[in-house]
Amino acid sequence: ARLVVLVSGSGTNLQALLDAVDAHGAQAYGARVVAVGADRSGTEGLARAERAGIPTFVCRLRDHATRAEWDAALTAATEAYDPDLVVSAGFMKIVGERFLARFGGRVVNTHPALLPSFPGTHGVRDALAYGAKVTGCTVHFVDDGVDTGPIIAQGVVEVLDEDEADAGAALHERIKEVERRLLVDVVGRLARDGYRIEGRKVRPQDG
Ligand code: GRF
């Protein structure tokens, strides 16, 4: 399968996917990253793609008069690489109608909380502030809501007393360790086995 990965920041989830393809070979893993897109330039995630010799593109919201035009540009830039799956890994923008019309049902997102708890851009901090004893990460398909699509897999991470001390930075790192493994496993399985989405359930193709 052809993967386009969308990033905004450090790109450690992207790096985990790149390392999985390297370790297993694209054939055995079932997928390879054909391009990396970002909503801003100069991020570590883009640098990781460049180091791996993978094409990149940047679609910045502020370069477009409207959000709809940005969404159309992101769709066109992604489409150019003919992806089988789009992986949003730390991509901090909400894709629009056009993007979902083109890639709906094939966009996987990873979120650093146990959805439906703590959606949005501060999932780690919100779980900590709420006093949750466990939190974690969720890999899900993107639908037209925010962090609301069908859940594919989740991983649980304990919240520790000392997590209060650094506003959740250490907690987010612990979550990211689980998240990277979960994302690599899910993407490989979806690519190799195929899948179908039935309402809120995700099943293997012929399962
Ligand atoms: C991940 O925890 C992702 O769930 C969240 O931001 C983080 C991105 O990390 N949205 P990275 O850019 O993959 O290192």
py3Dmol code that shows the C-alpha trace and the ligand (Angstrom):
import py3Dmol

protein = """\
ATOM      1  CA  ALA A   1       0.000   0.000   0.000  1.00  0.00           C
ATOM      2  CA  ARG A   2       1.049   3.593  -0.736  1.00  0.00           C
ATOM      3  CA  LEU A   3       1.036   5.812   2.358  1.00  0.00           C
ATOM      4  CA  VAL A   4       0.980   9.581   2.484  1.00  0.00           C
ATOM      5  CA  VAL A   5       1.781  10.751   6.025  1.00  0.00           C
ATOM      6  CA  LEU A   6       0.682  14.208   7.249  1.00  0.00           C
ATOM      7  CA  VAL A   7       2.727  15.803  10.048  1.00  0.00           C
ATOM      8  CA  SER A   8       3.015  19.138  11.873  1.00  0.00           C
ATOM      9  CA  GLY A   9       5.761  18.635  14.394  1.00  0.00           C
ATOM     10  CA  SER A  10       8.581  16.315  15.476  1.00  0.00           C
ATOM     11  CA  GLY A  11       7.367  13.397  13.326  1.00  0.00           C
ATOM     12  CA  THR A  12       8.344  10.548  15.662  1.00  0.00           C
ATOM     13  CA  ASN A  13       5.230   8.645  14.581  1.00  0.00           C
ATOM     14  CA  LEU A  14       6.352   9.131  10.958  1.00  0.00           C
ATOM     15  CA  GLN A  15       9.829   7.930  11.939  1.00  0.00           C
ATOM     16  CA  ALA A  16       8.332   4.785  13.472  1.00  0.00           C
ATOM     17  CA  LEU A  17       6.569   4.027  10.178  1.00  0.00           C
ATOM     18  CA  LEU A  18       9.758   4.676   8.174  1.00  0.00           C
ATOM     19  CA  ASP A  19      11.730   2.404  10.526  1.00  0.00           C
ATOM     20  CA  ALA A  20       9.100  -0.360  10.235  1.00  0.00           C
ATOM     21  CA  VAL A  21       9.298  -0.296   6.421  1.00  0.00           C
ATOM     22  CA  ASP A  22      13.103  -0.354   6.624  1.00  0.00           C
ATOM     23  CA  ALA A  23      13.144  -3.199   9.141  1.00  0.00           C
ATOM     24  CA  HIS A  24      10.637  -5.474   7.412  1.00  0.00           C
ATOM     25  CA  GLY A  25      10.855  -4.310   3.813  1.00  0.00           C
ATOM     26  CA  ALA A  26       7.870  -2.699   2.118  1.00  0.00           C
ATOM     27  CA  GLN A  27       6.670  -6.050   0.805  1.00  0.00           C
ATOM     28  CA  ALA A  28       6.519  -7.806   4.166  1.00  0.00           C
ATOM     29  CA  TYR A  29       5.245  -4.760   6.045  1.00  0.00           C
ATOM     30  CA  GLY A  30       2.634  -4.215   3.361  1.00  0.00           C
ATOM     31  CA  ALA A  31       3.157  -0.514   2.882  1.00  0.00           C
ATOM     32  CA  ARG A  32       5.666   2.214   2.174  1.00  0.00           C
ATOM     33  CA  VAL A  33       5.619   5.979   2.681  1.00  0.00           C
ATOM     34  CA  VAL A  34       5.458   7.628  -0.758  1.00  0.00           C
ATOM     35  CA  ALA A  35       5.205  11.254   0.446  1.00  0.00           C
ATOM     36  CA  VAL A  36       5.033  13.371   3.591  1.00  0.00           C
ATOM     37  CA  GLY A  37       2.888  16.499   3.794  1.00  0.00           C
ATOM     38  CA  ALA A  38       2.865  19.234   6.432  1.00  0.00           C
ATOM     39  CA  ASP A  39       0.865  22.346   7.272  1.00  0.00           C
ATOM     40  CA  ARG A  40       4.045  24.311   7.979  1.00  0.00           C
ATOM     41  CA  SER A  41       7.606  24.314   6.684  1.00  0.00           C
ATOM     42  CA  GLY A  42      10.813  23.638   8.551  1.00  0.00           C
ATOM     43  CA  THR A  43       9.498  20.989  10.923  1.00  0.00           C
ATOM     44  CA  GLU A  44      11.522  18.011  12.149  1.00  0.00           C
ATOM     45  CA  GLY A  45       8.936  15.718  10.559  1.00  0.00           C
ATOM     46  CA  LEU A  46       9.723  17.132   7.100  1.00  0.00           C
ATOM     47  CA  ALA A  47      13.454  16.816   7.815  1.00  0.00           C
ATOM     48  CA  ARG A  48      12.955  13.117   8.649  1.00  0.00           C
ATOM     49  CA  ALA A  49      11.264  12.600   5.267  1.00  0.00           C
ATOM     50  CA  GLU A  50      14.017  14.489   3.439  1.00  0.00           C
ATOM     51  CA  ARG A  51      16.700  12.390   5.192  1.00  0.00           C
ATOM     52  CA  ALA A  52      14.838   9.286   3.997  1.00  0.00           C
ATOM     53  CA  GLY A  53      14.710  10.661   0.441  1.00  0.00           C
ATOM     54  CA  ILE A  54      10.924  10.830   0.498  1.00  0.00           C
ATOM     55  CA  PRO A  55       9.093  13.626  -1.403  1.00  0.00           C
ATOM     56  CA  THR A  56       7.456  16.279   0.785  1.00  0.00           C
ATOM     57  CA  PHE A  57       4.870  19.006   0.344  1.00  0.00           C
ATOM     58  CA  VAL A  58       3.721  21.908   2.513  1.00  0.00           C
ATOM     59  CA  CYS A  59       0.192  23.340   2.521  1.00  0.00           C
ATOM     60  CA  ARG A  60       0.021  26.361   4.809  1.00  0.00           C
ATOM     61  CA  LEU A  61      -3.394  27.685   5.763  1.00  0.00           C
ATOM     62  CA  ARG A  62      -2.145  31.278   5.575  1.00  0.00           C
ATOM     63  CA  ASP A  63      -1.167  30.855   1.914  1.00  0.00           C
ATOM     64  CA  HIS A  64      -4.847  30.472   1.014  1.00  0.00           C
ATOM     65  CA  ALA A  65      -7.685  33.009   1.092  1.00  0.00           C
ATOM     66  CA  THR A  66     -10.116  30.521   2.632  1.00  0.00           C
ATOM     67  CA  ARG A  67     -10.021  27.262   4.537  1.00  0.00           C
ATOM     68  CA  ALA A  68     -11.849  25.607   1.640  1.00  0.00           C
ATOM     69  CA  GLU A  69      -9.045  26.624  -0.723  1.00  0.00           C
ATOM     70  CA  TRP A  70      -6.462  25.248   1.694  1.00  0.00           C
ATOM     71  CA  ASP A  71      -8.442  22.001   1.885  1.00  0.00           C
ATOM     72  CA  ALA A  72      -8.552  21.803  -1.919  1.00  0.00           C
ATOM     73  CA  ALA A  73      -4.788  22.412  -2.125  1.00  0.00           C
ATOM     74  CA  LEU A  74      -4.093  19.745   0.504  1.00  0.00           C
ATOM     75  CA  THR A  75      -6.345  17.313  -1.377  1.00  0.00           C
ATOM     76  CA  ALA A  76      -4.597  17.978  -4.694  1.00  0.00           C
ATOM     77  CA  ALA A  77      -1.111  17.724  -3.173  1.00  0.00           C
ATOM     78  CA  THR A  78      -2.020  14.415  -1.508  1.00  0.00           C
ATOM     79  CA  GLU A  79      -3.813  13.072  -4.590  1.00  0.00           C
ATOM     80  CA  ALA A  80      -0.684  13.592  -6.674  1.00  0.00           C
ATOM     81  CA  TYR A  81       0.873  10.653  -4.793  1.00  0.00           C
ATOM     82  CA  ASP A  82      -2.111   8.360  -5.283  1.00  0.00           C
ATOM     83  CA  PRO A  83      -2.219   7.041  -1.671  1.00  0.00           C
ATOM     84  CA  ASP A  84      -4.038   3.908  -0.585  1.00  0.00           C
ATOM     85  CA  LEU A  85      -3.984   5.206   3.016  1.00  0.00           C
ATOM     86  CA  VAL A  86      -3.387   8.663   4.458  1.00  0.00           C
ATOM     87  CA  VAL A  87      -1.903   8.685   7.972  1.00  0.00           C
ATOM     88  CA  SER A  88      -2.385  11.838  10.037  1.00  0.00           C
ATOM     89  CA  ALA A  89       0.400  11.547  12.626  1.00  0.00           C
ATOM     90  CA  GLY A  90       0.523  14.644  14.729  1.00  0.00           C
ATOM     91  CA  PHE A  91      -1.078  16.707  11.961  1.00  0.00           C
ATOM     92  CA  MET A  92      -2.619  19.633  13.796  1.00  0.00           C
ATOM     93  CA  LYS A  93      -5.238  20.681  11.259  1.00  0.00           C
ATOM     94  CA  ILE A  94      -8.767  19.378  10.675  1.00  0.00           C
ATOM     95  CA  VAL A  95      -9.081  18.140   7.088  1.00  0.00           C
ATOM     96  CA  GLY A  96     -12.107  19.508   5.233  1.00  0.00           C
ATOM     97  CA  GLU A  97     -15.016  18.206   3.192  1.00  0.00           C
ATOM     98  CA  ARG A  98     -13.064  18.021  -0.061  1.00  0.00           C
ATOM     99  CA  PHE A  99     -10.295  15.958   1.513  1.00  0.00           C
ATOM    100  CA  LEU A 100     -12.793  13.594   3.159  1.00  0.00           C
ATOM    101  CA  ALA A 101     -14.807  13.281  -0.057  1.00  0.00           C
ATOM    102  CA  ARG A 102     -11.627  12.169  -1.802  1.00  0.00           C
ATOM    103  CA  PHE A 103     -10.001  10.046   0.930  1.00  0.00           C
ATOM    104  CA  GLY A 104     -12.807   9.328   3.392  1.00  0.00           C
ATOM    105  CA  GLY A 105     -12.583   5.859   4.910  1.00  0.00           C
ATOM    106  CA  ARG A 106      -8.847   5.800   4.155  1.00  0.00           C
ATOM    107  CA  VAL A 107      -7.570   8.450   6.582  1.00  0.00           C
ATOM    108  CA  VAL A 108      -6.104   7.135   9.844  1.00  0.00           C
ATOM    109  CA  ASN A 109      -5.411   9.475  12.756  1.00  0.00           C
ATOM    110  CA  THR A 110      -3.601   8.947  16.025  1.00  0.00           C
ATOM    111  CA  HIS A 111      -4.712  10.836  19.141  1.00  0.00           C
ATOM    112  CA  PRO A 112      -2.900  10.899  22.520  1.00  0.00           C
ATOM    113  CA  ALA A 113      -5.954  10.083  24.671  1.00  0.00           C
ATOM    114  CA  LEU A 114      -8.567   7.326  25.007  1.00  0.00           C
ATOM    115  CA  LEU A 115     -11.342   8.683  22.754  1.00  0.00           C
ATOM    116  CA  PRO A 116     -14.091   9.634  23.210  1.00  0.00           C
ATOM    117  CA  SER A 117     -12.423  11.108  26.290  1.00  0.00           C
ATOM    118  CA  PHE A 118     -10.313  14.220  25.840  1.00  0.00           C
ATOM    119  CA  PRO A 119     -10.588  14.965  22.090  1.00  0.00           C
ATOM    120  CA  GLY A 120      -8.956  18.035  20.561  1.00  0.00           C
ATOM    121  CA  THR A 121      -5.496  19.549  20.650  1.00  0.00           C
ATOM    122  CA  HIS A 122      -4.832  19.176  24.419  1.00  0.00           C
ATOM    123  CA  GLY A 123      -5.785  15.559  25.058  1.00  0.00           C
ATOM    124  CA  VAL A 124      -2.793  14.824  27.310  1.00  0.00           C
ATOM    125  CA  ARG A 125      -3.134  17.979  29.399  1.00  0.00           C
ATOM    126  CA  ASP A 126      -6.928  17.585  29.692  1.00  0.00           C
ATOM    127  CA  ALA A 127      -6.682  13.993  30.968  1.00  0.00           C
ATOM    128  CA  LEU A 128      -4.081  15.067  33.539  1.00  0.00           C
ATOM    129  CA  ALA A 129      -6.147  18.084  34.647  1.00  0.00           C
ATOM    130  CA  TYR A 130      -9.240  15.912  34.952  1.00  0.00           C
ATOM    131  CA  GLY A 131      -7.424  13.575  37.341  1.00  0.00           C
ATOM    132  CA  ALA A 132      -7.731  10.501  35.100  1.00  0.00           C
ATOM    133  CA  LYS A 133      -5.858   7.494  36.534  1.00  0.00           C
ATOM    134  CA  VAL A 134      -5.263   5.989  33.115  1.00  0.00           C
ATOM    135  CA  THR A 135      -5.137   7.616  29.703  1.00  0.00           C
ATOM    136  CA  GLY A 136      -3.471   6.479  26.500  1.00  0.00           C
ATOM    137  CA  CYS A 137      -3.785   6.762  22.734  1.00  0.00           C
ATOM    138  CA  THR A 138      -6.315   5.979  20.044  1.00  0.00           C
ATOM    139  CA  VAL A 139      -5.808   5.127  16.384  1.00  0.00           C
ATOM    140  CA  HIS A 140      -9.013   5.783  14.458  1.00  0.00           C
ATOM    141  CA  PHE A 141     -10.422   6.543  11.038  1.00  0.00           C
ATOM    142  CA  VAL A 142     -11.108  10.210  10.401  1.00  0.00           C
ATOM    143  CA  ASP A 143     -14.725  11.162   9.783  1.00  0.00           C
ATOM    144  CA  ASP A 144     -16.288  14.610   9.463  1.00  0.00           C
ATOM    145  CA  GLY A 145     -16.059  15.253  13.191  1.00  0.00           C
ATOM    146  CA  VAL A 146     -13.041  16.060  15.374  1.00  0.00           C
ATOM    147  CA  ASP A 147     -11.468  12.862  16.749  1.00  0.00           C
ATOM    148  CA  THR A 148     -14.838  11.084  16.357  1.00  0.00           C
ATOM    149  CA  GLY A 149     -14.280   8.446  13.663  1.00  0.00           C
ATOM    150  CA  PRO A 150     -14.432   4.646  14.130  1.00  0.00           C
ATOM    151  CA  ILE A 151     -11.798   3.412  16.599  1.00  0.00           C
ATOM    152  CA  ILE A 152      -9.271   0.881  15.254  1.00  0.00           C
ATOM    153  CA  ALA A 153      -7.027   0.363  18.306  1.00  0.00           C
ATOM    154  CA  GLN A 154      -6.247   1.872  21.696  1.00  0.00           C
ATOM    155  CA  GLY A 155      -3.382   1.626  24.177  1.00  0.00           C
ATOM    156  CA  VAL A 156      -3.537   2.389  27.910  1.00  0.00           C
ATOM    157  CA  VAL A 157      -0.939   4.409  29.837  1.00  0.00           C
ATOM    158  CA  GLU A 158      -0.970   4.956  33.634  1.00  0.00           C
ATOM    159  CA  VAL A 159      -1.049   8.523  34.912  1.00  0.00           C
ATOM    160  CA  LEU A 160       1.575   8.882  37.666  1.00  0.00           C
ATOM    161  CA  ASP A 161       1.597  11.299  40.592  1.00  0.00           C
ATOM    162  CA  GLU A 162       4.795  12.918  39.317  1.00  0.00           C
ATOM    163  CA  ASP A 163       3.049  13.761  36.038  1.00  0.00           C
ATOM    164  CA  GLU A 164       1.686  16.827  37.817  1.00  0.00           C
ATOM    165  CA  ALA A 165       5.199  18.249  37.971  1.00  0.00           C
ATOM    166  CA  ASP A 166       5.818  18.826  34.254  1.00  0.00           C
ATOM    167  CA  ALA A 167       2.321  19.574  32.920  1.00  0.00           C
ATOM    168  CA  GLY A 168       2.147  16.191  31.227  1.00  0.00           C
ATOM    169  CA  ALA A 169       5.374  16.317  29.180  1.00  0.00           C
ATOM    170  CA  ALA A 170       6.669  12.994  30.558  1.00  0.00           C
ATOM    171  CA  LEU A 171       3.177  11.515  30.305  1.00  0.00           C
ATOM    172  CA  HIS A 172       2.968  12.499  26.620  1.00  0.00           C
ATOM    173  CA  GLU A 173       6.344  10.850  25.981  1.00  0.00           C
ATOM    174  CA  ARG A 174       5.120   7.633  27.636  1.00  0.00           C
ATOM    175  CA  ILE A 175       1.949   7.825  25.542  1.00  0.00           C
ATOM    176  CA  LYS A 176       3.976   8.363  22.377  1.00  0.00           C
ATOM    177  CA  GLU A 177       5.971   5.174  23.045  1.00  0.00           C
ATOM    178  CA  VAL A 178       2.720   3.182  23.042  1.00  0.00           C
ATOM    179  CA  GLU A 179       1.254   5.241  20.200  1.00  0.00           C
ATOM    180  CA  ARG A 180       4.157   4.598  17.817  1.00  0.00           C
ATOM    181  CA  ARG A 181       3.912   0.836  18.301  1.00  0.00           C
ATOM    182  CA  LEU A 182       0.123   0.912  17.939  1.00  0.00           C
ATOM    183  CA  LEU A 183       0.262   3.000  14.748  1.00  0.00           C
ATOM    184  CA  VAL A 184       2.912   0.797  13.122  1.00  0.00           C
ATOM    185  CA  ASP A 185       0.894  -2.330  13.954  1.00  0.00           C
ATOM    186  CA  VAL A 186      -2.429  -0.883  12.758  1.00  0.00           C
ATOM    187  CA  VAL A 187      -1.109   0.578   9.485  1.00  0.00           C
ATOM    188  CA  GLY A 188       0.680  -2.666   8.600  1.00  0.00           C
ATOM    189  CA  ARG A 189      -2.401  -4.755   9.359  1.00  0.00           C
ATOM    190  CA  LEU A 190      -4.792  -2.491   7.409  1.00  0.00           C
ATOM    191  CA  ALA A 191      -2.396  -2.506   4.469  1.00  0.00           C
ATOM    192  CA  ARG A 192      -1.789  -6.275   4.478  1.00  0.00           C
ATOM    193  CA  ASP A 193      -5.224  -7.620   5.402  1.00  0.00           C
ATOM    194  CA  GLY A 194      -7.516  -4.935   4.054  1.00  0.00           C
ATOM    195  CA  TYR A 195     -10.493  -3.829   6.133  1.00  0.00           C
ATOM    196  CA  ARG A 196     -14.051  -2.678   5.981  1.00  0.00           C
ATOM    197  CA  ILE A 197     -15.818  -0.113   8.157  1.00  0.00           C
ATOM    198  CA  GLU A 198     -19.296  -1.075   9.364  1.00  0.00           C
ATOM    199  CA  GLY A 199     -20.823   1.813  11.276  1.00  0.00           C
ATOM    200  CA  ARG A 200     -18.474   2.280  14.230  1.00  0.00           C
ATOM    201  CA  LYS A 201     -16.752  -1.081  13.771  1.00  0.00           C
ATOM    202  CA  VAL A 202     -13.608  -1.755  11.750  1.00  0.00           C
ATOM    203  CA  ARG A 203     -13.283  -5.345  10.590  1.00  0.00           C
ATOM    204  CA  PRO A 204     -10.725  -7.287   8.529  1.00  0.00           C
ATOM    205  CA  GLN A 205     -11.651  -7.372   4.831  1.00  0.00           C
ATOM    206  CA  ASP A 206     -12.852 -10.975   4.793  1.00  0.00           C
ATOM    207  CA  GLY A 207     -13.512 -11.244   8.532  1.00  0.00           C
TER     208      GLY A 207
END
"""
ligand_1 = """\
14
GRF
C 1.361 12.580 18.856
O 1.233 12.205 20.209
C 0.005 12.795 18.253
O -0.980 11.909 18.745
C -0.295 14.200 18.727
O 0.914 14.898 18.602
C 1.968 13.968 18.713
C 2.781 14.065 17.443
O 4.012 13.539 17.716
N -1.330 14.790 17.917
P 5.064 13.335 16.495
O 5.021 14.608 15.656
O 4.624 12.135 15.711
O 6.383 13.137 17.200
"""
view = py3Dmol.view(width=600, height=400)
view.addModel(protein, "pdb")
view.setStyle({"model": 0}, {"cartoon": {"style": "trace"}})
view.addModel(ligand_1, "xyz")
view.setStyle({"model": 1}, {"stick": {}})
view.zoomTo()
view.show()
